[in-house]
Amino acid sequence: MCGVRHARCGADGGEGDDEEEEDEEEEEEDEEERAAKAQQAAAQQAIEDATQTNLVNLRRTIYLTIMSSMDFEEVGGAALLASLAAQT
């Protein structure tokens, strides 16, 4: 019977536990590495605005400014005011 126990548990009967703990630690490290890689990949993905919302809003503002103005001087003044408001 001693031979069977020796084959199952190792020479001192406790080595099997150490190996199991090492395996569990390696698995935990692997999981942590995978999670870190997934976070890094998600952070590297940049969201690109394909709708060009800013450009559409600018064009709308310019169009509405032109259409609501009586003459070219008023358009110029309104455009300057709009650019000053956008800068601040």
LUMROPA-75442 format. One line per 4 residues: their letters; for each residue z, y, x of C-alpha. Coordinates in nm, 4 decimals. Example, Ala and Ser with C-alpha at 12.3 -4.5 7.8 and 13.67 -1.06 7.14 Angstrom:
as	0.7800,-0.4500,1.2300 ~ 0.7140,-0.1060,1.3670
This chain:
mcgv	0.0000,0.0000,0.0000 ~ 0.0600,0.2364,0.2819 ~ -0.3059,0.2122,0.3770 ~ -0.4188,0.3270,0.0320
rhar	-0.1818,0.6208,0.0344 ~ -0.2937,0.7098,0.3833 ~ -0.6586,0.7071,0.2760 ~ -0.5959,0.9223,-0.0302
cgad	-0.3503,1.1810,0.0940 ~ -0.4173,1.1988,0.4644 ~ -0.1966,1.1007,0.7562 ~ 0.1175,1.2927,0.6532
ggeg	0.0587,1.2907,0.2785 ~ 0.0196,1.6682,0.2537 ~ -0.3161,1.7404,0.4128 ~ -0.5035,1.6899,0.0850
ddee	-0.3143,1.9817,-0.0690 ~ -0.4065,2.2105,0.2214 ~ -0.7724,2.1205,0.1889 ~ -0.7649,2.1851,-0.1868
eede	-0.6044,2.5256,-0.1301 ~ -0.8694,2.6131,0.1299 ~ -1.1446,2.5079,-0.1108 ~ -0.9938,2.7224,-0.3870
eeee	-0.9657,3.0211,-0.1513 ~ -1.3290,2.9792,-0.0456 ~ -1.4385,2.9622,-0.4101 ~ -1.2420,3.2793,-0.4900
edee	-1.3987,3.4576,-0.1924 ~ -1.7450,3.3460,-0.3036 ~ -1.6807,3.4771,-0.6546 ~ -1.5554,3.8096,-0.5155
eraa	-1.8651,3.8399,-0.2939 ~ -2.0941,3.7687,-0.5899 ~ -1.9130,4.0273,-0.8014 ~ -1.9362,4.2856,-0.5231
kaqq	-2.3098,4.2192,-0.4809 ~ -2.3637,4.2540,-0.8559 ~ -2.1780,4.5872,-0.8597 ~ -2.3774,4.7098,-0.5618
aaaq	-2.7069,4.6131,-0.7270 ~ -2.6066,4.7891,-1.0487 ~ -2.5115,5.1030,-0.8561 ~ -2.8451,5.1088,-0.6761
qaie	-3.0460,5.1027,-0.9966 ~ -3.1413,5.4559,-1.0877 ~ -3.2144,5.5487,-1.4457 ~ -3.5483,5.7211,-1.4627
datq	-3.6303,5.9456,-1.7568 ~ -3.9811,5.8449,-1.8591 ~ -3.9769,6.0745,-2.1619 ~ -3.9774,6.3932,-1.9498
tnlv	-3.7371,6.5602,-2.1882 ~ -3.6743,6.8597,-1.9624 ~ -4.0453,6.9359,-1.9335 ~ -4.0962,6.9059,-2.3084
nlrr	-3.8029,7.1419,-2.3746 ~ -3.9399,7.3948,-2.1246 ~ -4.2838,7.3865,-2.2854 ~ -4.1295,7.4257,-2.6315
tiyl	-3.9262,7.7260,-2.5171 ~ -4.2298,7.8927,-2.3604 ~ -4.4430,7.8282,-2.6679 ~ -4.1819,7.9615,-2.9074
tims	-4.1263,8.2691,-2.6874 ~ -4.4966,8.3484,-2.6844 ~ -4.5453,8.2896,-3.0562 ~ -4.2448,8.5009,-3.1579
smdf	-4.3419,8.7980,-2.9402 ~ -4.5522,9.0897,-3.0628 ~ -4.7201,9.1805,-2.7317 ~ -4.7408,9.0736,-2.3676
eevg	-4.4594,9.3068,-2.2561 ~ -4.2155,9.1451,-2.4943 ~ -4.3235,8.7995,-2.3708 ~ -4.2555,8.9022,-2.0108
gaal	-3.9124,9.0401,-2.0967 ~ -3.8160,8.7323,-2.2973 ~ -3.9366,8.5035,-2.0190 ~ -3.7250,8.6907,-1.7647
lasl	-3.4209,8.6662,-1.9884 ~ -3.4800,8.2944,-2.0366 ~ -3.5090,8.2341,-1.6612 ~ -3.1911,8.4331,-1.5959
aaqt	-3.0052,8.2331,-1.8606 ~ -3.1279,7.9074,-1.7063 ~ -3.0013,8.0075,-1.3597 ~ -2.6476,8.0846,-1.4746
